[in-house]
Each structure stands twice: as structure tokens, then as C-alpha cells.
Amino acid sequence: MSATALQIKPDETAAETPASLADTSLADIGDRASRLGLEIANLRGIVEDLGTLNAGLLARVKSVATSAHEAAENNGSLAGSMALSRESAEEARRSLDENSEKIARTLSGAIDKMQGLSQGVLGIVGTLDKVQGIIANVQKTSDAIQQISFETQLIALNASVEAARAGDAGRGFGVIATAIKGLAEQVRVFSKDNTVNLQLLQSTVGELGTMARNNADVAQAAIEESSNATEATRGLQSIAGSVQELAGQIESMNGPVEQNIEGGSQVSADIGSLVTMTEDADRQLTDARGRAESILGISEDFMLFIAETGIETPDTPVIAIAQRVAREISALFERAVAERVITMSDLFDENYKPVAGSNPQQVMARFTLFTEKVLPPLQEAVIGEHERIVFGAAIDRNGYLPTHNKVYSKPQGPDPVWNAANCRNRRIFNDRTGLGAGRNQRPFLLQTYRRDMGNGHFVLMKDASAPIAVNGRHWGGFRIGFKA
């Protein structure tokens, strides 16, 4: 039956027959069913949104529940750590008290001993200085003895010469002179050896003096370091007091931490109840979504039944356009295959290749460039055929829309929200409506849906589609989206 077969002419309205009244009633039922379908589609969309929101809420509540549980465990660990810290602080305080006292006593005794040692070393240094003076005096005496020995030898030599001149009379004097000479030589040798020994002794005493002075310096430095250690010991005693104060502060924190543990346990229990409630709500929304889906399907079947009866409804003209264009596309594809413009294998390609950098994701099939050449003339003409039509485009059986109307086929930019609304070509729409239109093989399919325009914006639409077949093989469908 044609789209205008049941239209009533103006001159026939004067006498309405029962049949015409029945047709009018059926048309009214169709109109009401159409409006009901819109409301059901809108309700389904709202349930879908609520389900999405509740799913997000459930995920967050579970995350909070996990955090609360971890916080409770951390509070328990904190309480245990505080108890250990309190015990450790008290033990450290006792140890510091004991050790600081021992160190102080030890250091005090060591300082006294080092001071005594320092004084003794300094006394030795003084004694060695005196010894150096005595050695110097002895050295001078030894030098004088050597000089006297030298002069005695000269006198003995002269006496020997004079005795020799006196002959027998001077023989006794010569013997004495010889003895004096020998004695002077011995004195000279002994004096020389004594000088060498004195020099060695003086050198040794000098070294002992240097070492004694160094030891005195070391002892003095040790005394100063011991004084610093004494100050450090006082610091340890002060730290012991601070540790005692810290232990008291830890003790004072115990009460609030216990209260925090109790409060955290209650919060964890409350959040657990909230998780249960949210899960129940999620199950109910899932059930409601399924029921809304079922009711929407019944509503669409009812609208399809009314349309198939031939009753004229506001959607009938759009359905007729969808069927006609679907037949034209089928014929166009079959001619292209027959003329070897494209092969059946390429036309039914399902190996979709992602377009790099596209957002939302666009894909290419082996037939995309072909459809972009041949479909625009047919699809662009559809938009002007009825004031309610928003778009008209062919999709394959998987919901892939290779070639859209020009207004929705703009090059993608950097904004994915803008792209979602303006760059709808080369995309896969495998939602309920898209797959329904692509896989339907009945004469036509009328659906009601919310069109996602991006950024959370939806438009309530109707979708009339008719199947596209190529040489008896189902390729997809031609969709017309029109205003509800």
C-alpha cells in the first residue's frame, strides 16, 4: 500500500463511513504508539544514564570502602607501633641515663689521670732542660781539659828538648817530661771521647725533651677533648629527658588513636552498608534497563505492526524513502560489482583499519573509498526530501558507517567533543540502534533512540531503516535519522 493510499480527500469528510472512522482511529493509535515509543525510549535513556551514574558511584563507594578498610588497618598498626615506640622510648631513656652516668664517671677519672700525666710530663720536660744545662757545662769543662792537655803536651815537648840539651844532667828531667807527655796524651784521648759521649747524650736528651713536650701537648688536647666529651655527656642526659617527654606524648596520643580506631570501624561498617545498597541499586537498575529495553522493543514492534498494516502515520513517508533509497543503493552496488569497479570480497570487507590519531576512533575498510565516491549523491538528496529528516546514511551489518552526509563528515580537529558531533563518518556505531539497522533483514525497521551528540548532549530521534542486499547477500542497511 502506498504512503497516501489511506489519505482522506477533503470532499469525503462530510460523510464519514465506519471504515474511515476505523482508519482514523487506527491512525490515532499509531500516533499515540509513536509518542509512547518516544517516551519509552527517553525513559530507557534515563535508566541507562542512571545505571551509568550508579556504576560510577558503586566504583567510588567500593574505592572508599577499600580506603576505609586500609585506614582501619593502618590505625591498628599505628596503635601497635605507638605501644612499641613507647616501650622503645622508655628503654632508650633508661639506657641513656645509665650510660651517661657511666660515661661521666669514666671521663672524670680519665681527665684526672691525664691531668696528672700532663703535669708529670711537664715536670720531666723541666728536668731534661736542667740536664741539658748541666751537660753544656760539662762540655765546656771537657773542652777546657782538652786545651790544658794540649798545652801540657807542648810544655812536655819543650822539657824533653831542654833535657836532651843538658845531657846526663837533664836525663831525669827528660824521664819526667816523657811521663807528663804520655799522661797529657791520655787526658786528651779521654777528653775527646768524653766530648763525643756528651754530644750523644745531649742529642738524646734533646729528643727526649721534644717527645716529652709532644706528649704534654697530646695530654692537654686529650684533656680538652675530654671536656667536650663531658659536654656531650650532659647532652645525652638532656636527650634522656627529651625521650622521657616523648614517651609521655606518645602515651597521651593513645586515647585519640583508640577513638579513631573505633570511629574508623564504624565508618567502615557504614560504607559497607552503602556498598550493599549501591550494589542492590545497580542490580535493580540493570533489571530496569532490561525491562525498558524489552518494553521499547515491544513498542517498536507495535509501531512496526501498525506501519505494516498500511495505516498512514506521520512516519510512513520517511519509511518509504528509506526503502526506496535502500533499493537504489543495492542496485548501484550490484552494477559496480558487475562492471568490476569493486569485488564482492572488497565490498564485504570486515578488516577495519584504524585511522591514526583519530578521536573518536575512525576506521577504513576496503570499500570506504568506493562508497565515498558513489553514495553522496543519493544520501545528500535524502536530507531535502522531508522536513523531519536529519541524516541519511548506509551502514554495513556491523554498524560501520563509511560515508556520512557532508555536514557530518568534516575533518577531525583536536577537540574530541566537537569531533563526536561533526565527524561521524568512517565510524562504527555498534549500539542497539546501529546494529539493529545494520542487521535487520525485514522490509523495514522503525526504532526510537537518543542520539549522542557528545559532551553529554543527547537528542531524541527516530530511525527508519531498510536492508541493503547485493546479489542476494545482506550487506547492511540504509538509515534515516529523523526528528521525533
C-alpha positions as CSV (number, residue, x, y, z in Angstrom):
1,M,0.0,0.0,0.0
2,S,1.4,3.4,-0.9
3,A,2.2,6.2,1.5
4,T,-1.0,8.1,0.5
5,A,-3.4,5.2,-0.1
6,L,-5.4,5.8,3.1
7,Q,-5.4,9.6,2.9
8,I,-8.9,11.0,3.1
9,K,-9.9,13.6,0.5
10,P,-11.5,16.8,1.7
11,D,-14.8,16.2,-0.1
12,E,-15.2,12.9,1.7
13,T,-15.1,14.3,5.2
14,A,-18.8,15.2,5.1
15,A,-19.9,11.7,5.4
16,E,-17.5,9.5,7.4
17,T,-18.1,5.8,7.0
18,P,-17.4,3.3,9.7
19,A,-14.3,2.2,7.7
20,S,-13.0,5.7,7.6
21,L,-13.6,6.1,11.3
22,A,-11.8,2.9,11.9
23,D,-8.9,4.1,9.8
24,T,-8.9,7.4,11.7
25,S,-8.9,5.5,15.0
26,L,-6.0,3.3,13.9
27,A,-4.1,6.3,12.7
28,D,-4.7,7.9,16.1
29,I,-3.5,4.7,17.7
30,G,-0.4,4.8,15.6
31,D,0.3,8.4,16.5
32,R,-0.2,7.6,20.2
33,A,2.0,4.5,19.9
34,S,4.7,6.6,18.3
35,R,4.5,9.1,21.1
36,L,4.6,6.2,23.6
37,G,7.6,4.8,21.9
38,L,9.4,8.2,22.3
39,E,8.6,8.3,26.0
40,I,9.8,4.7,26.4
41,A,13.0,5.5,24.5
42,N,13.5,8.5,26.7
43,L,12.8,6.5,29.8
44,R,15.2,3.8,28.7
45,G,17.9,6.5,28.1
46,I,17.3,7.9,31.6
47,V,17.5,4.4,33.1
48,E,20.7,3.9,31.1
49,D,22.1,7.2,32.4
50,L,21.1,6.2,36.0
51,G,22.8,2.9,35.5
52,T,26.0,4.5,34.3
53,L,25.9,7.0,37.2
54,N,25.2,4.3,39.7
55,A,28.0,2.2,38.3
56,G,30.4,5.1,38.7
57,L,29.0,5.6,42.2
58,L,29.5,2.0,43.1
59,A,33.1,2.0,41.9
60,R,33.8,5.1,44.0
61,V,32.0,3.7,47.1
62,K,34.0,0.5,46.8
63,S,37.1,2.5,46.5
64,V,36.1,4.5,49.6
65,A,35.3,1.2,51.4
66,T,38.8,-0.1,50.5
67,S,40.4,3.1,51.7
68,A,38.3,2.9,55.0
69,H,39.4,-0.7,55.5
70,E,43.0,0.2,54.8
71,A,42.7,3.2,57.2
72,A,41.3,0.9,59.9
73,E,44.3,-1.5,59.4
74,N,46.7,1.5,59.4
75,N,45.1,2.7,62.7
76,G,45.6,-0.7,64.2
77,S,49.2,-0.7,63.0
78,L,49.6,2.8,64.4
79,A,48.4,1.7,67.8
80,G,50.7,-1.2,67.8
81,S,53.6,1.0,66.6
82,M,52.8,3.6,69.3
83,A,53.0,0.9,72.0
84,L,56.3,-0.3,70.7
85,S,57.6,3.2,70.3
86,R,56.5,4.0,73.9
87,E,58.4,0.9,75.2
88,S,61.4,1.7,73.0
89,A,61.5,5.3,74.2
90,E,61.3,4.2,77.8
91,E,64.1,1.7,77.3
92,A,66.2,4.3,75.4
93,R,65.7,6.7,78.3
94,R,66.8,4.1,80.9
95,S,69.8,3.2,78.8
96,L,70.8,6.8,78.2
97,D,70.5,7.5,82.0
98,E,72.7,4.6,82.9
99,N,75.3,5.1,80.1
100,S,75.6,8.8,80.5
101,E,76.3,8.4,84.2
102,K,78.9,5.7,83.5
103,I,80.5,7.8,80.8
104,A,80.6,10.8,83.1
105,R,82.3,8.9,85.8
106,T,84.8,7.3,83.4
107,L,85.6,10.6,81.7
108,S,86.1,12.3,85.1
109,G,88.6,9.7,86.2
110,A,90.3,9.8,82.8
111,I,90.6,13.6,82.9
112,D,92.1,13.5,86.4
113,K,94.7,10.9,85.3
114,M,95.5,12.8,82.1
115,Q,95.9,16.0,84.0
116,G,98.3,14.2,86.4
117,L,100.1,12.7,83.4
118,S,100.4,16.1,81.8
119,Q,101.8,17.6,84.9
120,G,104.3,14.7,85.2
121,V,105.4,15.1,81.6
122,L,105.8,18.8,82.0
123,G,108.0,18.1,85.1
124,I,110.1,15.7,83.0
125,V,110.5,18.4,80.4
126,G,111.8,20.8,83.1
127,T,114.2,18.2,84.4
128,L,115.5,17.5,80.9
129,D,116.0,21.2,80.4
130,K,118.2,21.3,83.5
131,V,120.1,18.2,82.4
132,Q,120.8,19.9,79.1
133,G,122.2,22.8,81.1
134,I,124.5,20.6,83.1
135,I,125.7,18.7,80.0
136,A,126.5,22.0,78.4
137,N,128.6,23.0,81.5
138,V,130.4,19.6,81.4
139,Q,131.0,20.1,77.8
140,K,132.7,23.4,78.5
141,T,134.9,21.8,81.2
142,S,135.8,19.0,78.9
143,D,136.8,21.5,76.3
144,A,139.0,23.3,78.9
145,I,140.6,20.0,79.9
146,Q,141.5,19.3,76.2
147,Q,143.0,22.7,75.9
148,I,145.1,22.1,79.1
149,S,146.1,18.7,77.8
150,F,147.3,20.3,74.6
151,E,149.3,23.0,76.4
152,T,150.8,20.3,78.8
153,Q,151.9,18.3,75.8
154,L,153.7,21.4,74.4
155,I,155.4,22.0,77.8
156,A,156.5,18.3,77.9
157,L,157.8,18.6,74.4
158,N,159.8,21.7,75.3
159,A,161.1,20.0,78.5
160,S,162.2,16.9,76.5
161,V,164.2,19.2,74.2
162,E,165.9,21.0,77.1
163,A,166.7,17.7,78.9
164,A,168.3,16.4,75.7
165,R,170.5,19.5,75.6
166,A,171.6,19.1,79.3
167,G,172.9,15.7,78.6
168,D,173.4,13.4,81.6
169,A,172.4,16.1,84.0
170,G,169.0,16.5,82.4
171,R,168.3,12.8,81.9
172,G,166.0,12.6,85.0
173,F,164.1,15.6,83.9
174,G,163.7,14.1,80.5
175,V,162.0,11.0,82.0
176,I,159.6,13.1,83.9
177,A,158.8,15.2,80.7
178,T,158.1,12.0,78.8
179,A,155.8,10.7,81.5
180,I,153.9,14.1,81.6
181,K,153.6,13.9,77.8
182,G,152.1,10.4,78.0
183,L,149.7,11.5,80.7
184,A,148.6,14.6,78.7
185,E,148.0,12.3,75.6
186,Q,145.8,10.0,77.7
187,V,143.9,13.0,79.1
188,R,143.5,14.3,75.5
189,V,142.1,11.0,74.3
190,F,139.8,10.5,77.3
191,S,138.6,14.1,76.9
192,K,137.9,13.7,73.2
193,D,135.9,10.5,73.9
194,N,134.0,12.3,76.7
195,T,133.1,15.1,74.3
196,V,131.7,12.6,71.8
197,N,129.7,10.9,74.5
198,L,128.5,14.2,75.8
199,Q,127.3,15.2,72.4
200,L,125.4,12.0,72.0
201,L,123.9,12.4,75.5
202,Q,122.9,16.0,74.7
203,S,121.2,14.8,71.4
204,T,119.3,12.1,73.2
205,V,118.2,14.4,76.0
206,G,117.0,16.8,73.3
207,E,115.0,14.2,71.6
208,L,113.5,13.1,75.0
209,G,112.6,16.7,75.6
210,T,110.9,17.0,72.2
211,M,108.9,13.8,72.8
212,A,108.0,14.9,76.3
213,R,106.7,18.2,75.0
214,N,104.7,16.4,72.3
215,N,103.3,14.1,74.9
216,A,102.4,17.1,77.1
217,D,100.6,18.6,74.1
218,V,98.7,15.4,73.4
219,A,97.8,15.1,77.0
220,Q,96.5,18.7,77.0
221,A,94.5,18.0,73.8
222,A,93.1,14.9,75.4
223,I,92.0,16.9,78.4
224,E,90.2,19.4,76.1
225,E,88.6,16.6,74.2
226,S,87.5,15.0,77.4
227,S,85.9,18.3,78.4
228,N,84.0,18.2,75.1
229,A,83.0,14.6,75.9
230,T,81.8,15.8,79.2
231,E,79.6,18.4,77.5
232,A,78.3,15.6,75.1
233,T,77.5,13.5,78.2
234,R,75.4,16.4,79.5
235,G,73.8,16.4,76.1
236,L,73.0,12.7,76.4
237,Q,71.4,13.4,79.8
238,S,69.4,16.2,78.2
239,I,68.3,13.8,75.4
240,A,67.2,11.3,78.0
241,G,64.9,13.9,79.4
242,S,63.5,14.6,75.9
243,V,63.0,10.9,75.3
244,Q,61.1,10.8,78.6
245,E,58.9,13.7,77.4
246,L,58.4,12.0,74.0
247,A,57.2,8.8,75.8
248,G,54.7,10.9,77.7
249,Q,53.4,12.5,74.5
250,I,53.1,9.1,72.8
251,E,51.1,7.9,75.8
252,S,48.8,11.0,75.5
253,M,48.1,10.1,71.9
254,N,46.9,6.6,72.7
255,G,43.4,7.8,73.7
256,P,42.7,9.7,70.4
257,V,44.1,6.8,68.3
258,E,41.8,4.4,70.1
259,Q,38.8,6.7,69.4
260,N,40.0,7.0,65.8
261,I,40.1,3.2,65.5
262,E,36.5,2.9,66.9
263,G,35.3,5.7,64.6
264,G,37.0,4.1,61.6
265,S,35.4,0.8,62.3
266,Q,32.0,2.4,62.4
267,V,32.7,4.3,59.2
268,S,33.9,1.1,57.5
269,A,30.7,-0.7,58.6
270,D,28.5,2.2,57.3
271,I,30.4,2.3,54.0
272,G,30.0,-1.5,53.7
273,S,26.2,-1.0,54.1
274,L,26.4,1.7,51.5
275,V,28.2,-0.6,49.1
276,T,25.5,-3.2,49.7
277,M,22.8,-0.7,49.0
278,T,24.5,0.6,45.9
279,E,25.0,-3.0,44.6
280,D,21.3,-3.6,45.2
281,A,20.5,-0.4,43.3
282,D,22.8,-1.5,40.5
283,R,21.1,-4.8,40.2
284,Q,17.7,-3.1,40.2
285,L,18.8,-0.6,37.5
286,T,20.2,-3.5,35.4
287,D,16.8,-5.2,35.7
288,A,15.0,-1.9,34.9
289,R,17.3,-1.4,31.9
290,G,16.4,-4.8,30.7
291,R,12.7,-4.2,31.2
292,A,13.0,-0.8,29.5
293,E,14.8,-2.5,26.6
294,S,12.0,-5.1,26.4
295,I,9.2,-2.5,26.6
296,L,11.0,-0.4,23.9
297,G,11.2,-3.5,21.7
298,I,7.5,-4.2,22.2
299,S,6.7,-0.6,21.4
300,E,8.8,-0.7,18.2
301,D,7.2,-4.0,17.2
302,F,3.8,-2.4,17.8
303,M,4.7,0.6,15.6
304,L,6.1,-1.8,13.0
305,F,2.8,-3.7,13.1
306,I,0.8,-0.6,12.6
307,A,3.0,0.6,9.8
308,E,2.8,-2.8,8.1
309,T,-1.0,-2.7,8.2
310,G,-0.8,0.1,5.7
311,I,-2.2,2.7,8.1
312,E,-0.9,6.1,7.4
313,T,1.2,7.5,10.2
314,P,3.5,10.6,10.4
315,D,6.4,8.1,10.0
316,T,5.1,6.4,6.8
317,P,6.7,8.9,4.3
318,V,10.1,8.5,5.9
319,I,9.9,4.7,5.9
320,A,9.0,4.8,2.2
321,I,12.1,7.0,1.5
322,A,14.4,4.6,3.4
323,Q,13.1,1.6,1.5
324,R,13.4,3.3,-1.9
325,V,17.0,4.5,-1.3
326,A,18.0,1.1,0.1
327,R,16.8,-0.5,-3.2
328,E,18.7,2.2,-5.2
329,I,22.0,1.5,-3.2
330,S,21.5,-2.2,-3.7
331,A,21.2,-1.7,-7.5
332,L,24.2,0.7,-7.5
333,F,26.4,-1.9,-5.7
334,E,25.3,-4.7,-7.9
335,R,26.2,-2.7,-11.1
336,A,29.6,-1.8,-9.6
337,V,30.3,-5.5,-9.0
338,A,29.1,-6.4,-12.4
339,E,31.3,-3.7,-14.0
340,R,34.2,-4.8,-11.9
341,V,34.5,-1.4,-10.2
342,I,34.7,-3.3,-6.9
343,T,34.7,-7.0,-6.0
344,M,32.3,-8.7,-3.7
345,S,35.2,-9.5,-1.4
346,D,36.2,-5.9,-1.1
347,L,32.6,-4.8,-0.7
348,F,32.1,-7.2,2.3
349,D,35.4,-6.5,3.9
350,E,35.3,-6.5,7.7
351,N,39.0,-5.9,8.4
352,Y,38.7,-2.4,9.6
353,K,41.9,-0.4,9.8
354,P,42.1,2.3,12.4
355,V,42.8,5.9,11.2
356,A,45.9,7.0,13.2
357,G,45.4,9.9,15.6
358,S,41.6,10.0,15.2
359,N,39.4,10.7,18.3
360,P,36.7,9.3,18.3
361,Q,38.3,6.4,16.5
362,Q,37.7,6.3,12.8
363,V,38.4,3.2,10.6
364,M,38.8,2.3,7.0
365,A,37.6,-0.7,5.1
366,R,38.5,-1.8,1.5
367,F,35.2,-0.4,0.3
368,T,35.4,3.0,2.1
369,L,36.9,5.0,-0.8
370,F,34.4,3.4,-3.1
371,T,31.3,4.4,-1.0
372,E,32.7,7.9,-0.6
373,K,32.5,8.3,-4.4
374,V,29.1,6.7,-5.1
375,L,26.9,7.3,-2.1
376,P,27.0,11.1,-1.6
377,P,24.6,11.9,-4.5
378,L,21.9,9.6,-3.1
379,Q,22.4,10.4,0.6
380,E,22.6,14.2,0.2
381,A,19.3,14.2,-1.8
382,V,17.5,12.4,1.1
383,I,18.0,15.2,3.5
384,G,15.8,17.6,1.4
385,E,13.0,15.1,0.8
386,H,11.3,15.6,4.2
387,E,11.5,18.4,6.8
388,R,11.9,15.9,9.6
389,I,14.9,14.1,8.1
390,V,18.3,14.9,9.9
391,F,20.5,12.5,8.1
392,G,20.5,9.5,5.8
393,A,23.5,7.1,5.5
394,A,24.3,3.5,4.7
395,I,25.9,1.2,7.2
396,D,27.2,-2.3,7.0
397,R,26.0,-5.3,9.1
398,N,28.5,-4.4,11.8
399,G,27.3,-0.8,12.3
400,Y,30.2,0.6,10.3
401,L,29.2,3.9,8.6
402,P,31.8,4.5,5.9
403,T,30.2,7.6,4.2
404,H,28.0,10.1,6.1
405,N,26.3,13.3,4.9
406,K,28.7,16.1,4.2
407,V,27.6,18.1,7.2
408,Y,28.7,15.2,9.4
409,S,31.9,14.4,7.5
410,K,34.2,17.3,8.5
411,P,37.9,16.7,9.1
412,Q,38.7,15.9,12.7
413,G,40.3,18.5,14.9
414,P,41.9,18.5,18.3
415,D,38.6,18.6,20.2
416,P,37.1,15.1,20.6
417,V,33.8,16.5,21.7
418,W,33.5,18.6,18.6
419,N,34.7,15.6,16.5
420,A,31.9,13.4,18.0
421,A,29.2,15.7,16.7
422,N,30.8,16.8,13.4
423,C,33.0,13.9,12.2
424,R,30.6,10.9,12.2
425,N,31.9,9.3,9.0
426,R,34.2,6.3,9.0
427,R,33.0,5.3,12.4
428,I,31.5,2.1,13.9
429,F,28.1,2.6,15.6
430,N,27.6,-0.8,17.2
431,D,25.0,0.4,19.7
432,R,21.5,-1.1,19.8
433,T,20.1,1.1,17.1
434,G,23.1,0.9,14.8
435,L,23.4,-2.9,15.0
436,G,19.6,-3.2,14.7
437,A,19.5,-1.1,11.5
438,G,22.6,-2.9,10.0
439,R,21.4,-6.4,10.7
440,N,17.7,-6.1,10.1
441,Q,16.5,-8.1,7.1
442,R,12.8,-7.4,7.3
443,P,11.3,-4.9,4.8
444,F,12.0,-2.0,7.3
445,L,12.7,-1.3,10.9
446,L,11.5,1.7,12.9
447,Q,13.4,2.5,16.1
448,T,13.4,5.2,18.7
449,Y,16.7,6.3,20.4
450,R,18.7,9.0,21.9
451,R,21.4,10.3,19.6
452,D,24.7,11.0,21.4
453,M,26.0,14.4,20.2
454,G,29.0,14.4,22.5
455,N,29.7,16.2,25.8
456,G,26.7,14.6,27.5
457,H,24.3,16.0,25.0
458,F,21.5,13.7,23.6
459,V,18.8,14.3,21.0
460,L,15.7,12.2,20.9
461,M,15.4,10.7,17.4
462,K,13.6,8.1,15.4
463,D,15.4,5.8,13.0
464,A,13.8,4.3,9.9
465,S,16.0,1.7,8.1
466,A,15.7,-0.8,5.2
467,P,18.0,-3.6,4.3
468,I,20.6,-3.4,1.5
469,A,21.4,-6.7,-0.3
470,V,24.0,-7.3,-3.1
471,N,23.3,-10.2,-5.3
472,G,21.2,-11.8,-2.6
473,R,23.8,-11.3,0.1
474,H,22.9,-9.0,3.0
475,W,25.3,-6.1,3.1
476,G,23.8,-3.8,5.7
477,G,21.0,-1.2,5.8
478,F,20.2,2.4,4.9
479,R,19.4,4.5,7.9
480,I,17.3,7.7,8.1
481,G,17.5,9.6,11.3
482,F,14.6,12.0,11.7
483,K,13.1,14.2,14.3
484,A,10.7,12.7,16.8
